[in-house]
Amino acid sequence: MKVLIVYAHESPASFNAAAKDAAVAALTAQGCTVEVSDLYAMKFKAAATTEDITGGVKDAENFCYAKEIKLASEEGRLADDIKKEQEKLKEADLVIFQFPMYWSSVPAIMKGWMDRVLGFAYAQEKRYSEGIFKDKKAMLSFTTDCPESVYSDTGINGDINVTLWPLQNGILNYCGFQVFAPQIFWDPATGSPESRSSMLEGWRRRLQNLCVEASVYFAPLDYFDKEKGFLLKPEVKEKYASKECGLTVGIHMGKPLPANSQTKAGV
């Protein structure tokens, strides 16, 4: 298996660096080929701009990044740094995003990687369960600066499953990735050395069986009616009408959200 780790932390002494190194070692020991894109070390450009397209844009007056980047990709006119990352991505069977959670999301440099490198995968005709990466797997592995209770359904930051929905559904699932449940390291900075070691050991153990894990559940594209604005089909609504919880975090049908649907597989 070929693995790409997209890594975003400046300090080699950070817990994120330790988590990244643990993944490299554990996966390599299993015979995987592992490549790391160290975004800060690469000084990766975060802003998605016209500079990402060589040879000029087609419609400068009404510039639309999504349209222009897709066309440039088809014509081989992307900036070199994007091309290099896309080649790594195309080779990978699994992509792991390792980062510290910033403002309930990814750091700007990692969001820039997603915007620029995944831009060619943003397609109306091939998305979600039919997305271009439907044969690849991806997952988030991240640290927080707070305990798990803060991101609970009664915590001040709200349910972590809701927080993860834009990243795991709106980006990874949209591109077609089969998404593994995230690896969350809760507040390692305030923990003891023993607790941090325990977190890393748990990560190593998980990596030994990661390939056989089930993925997080998302409603397939054929649940939605293309001719009616991609609303749930009547038969799907009927199927879930008697169920206690909604279909997913985002498509909840006015029902309670399904518990842990973004943090556990197959929920």
Secondary structure as UniProt FT lines:
FT   STRAND          2..7
FT   TURN            12..13
FT   HELIX           15..29
FT   TURN            30..31
FT   STRAND          33..38
FT   HELIX           39..42
FT   HELIX           50..52
FT   TURN            54..55
FT   TURN            61..62
FT   HELIX           65..75
FT   HELIX           80..91
FT   STRAND          94..100
FT   TURN            103..104
FT   HELIX           108..117
FT   HELIX           119..121
FT   HELIX           128..130
FT   TURN            132..135
FT   STRAND          137..143
FT   HELIX           148..151
FT   TURN            153..154
FT   TURN            156..157
FT   HELIX           160..167
FT   HELIX           168..173
FT   TURN            174..176
FT   STRAND          178..179
FT   STRAND          183..185
FT   HELIX           188..190
FT   HELIX           193..208
FT   HELIX           210..212
FT   HELIX           221..223
FT   STRAND          224..225
FT   HELIX           226..228
FT   TURN            229..230
FT   STRAND          231..232
FT   HELIX           234..241
FT   TURN            253..254
FT   TURN            259..263
FT   TURN            265..266
//
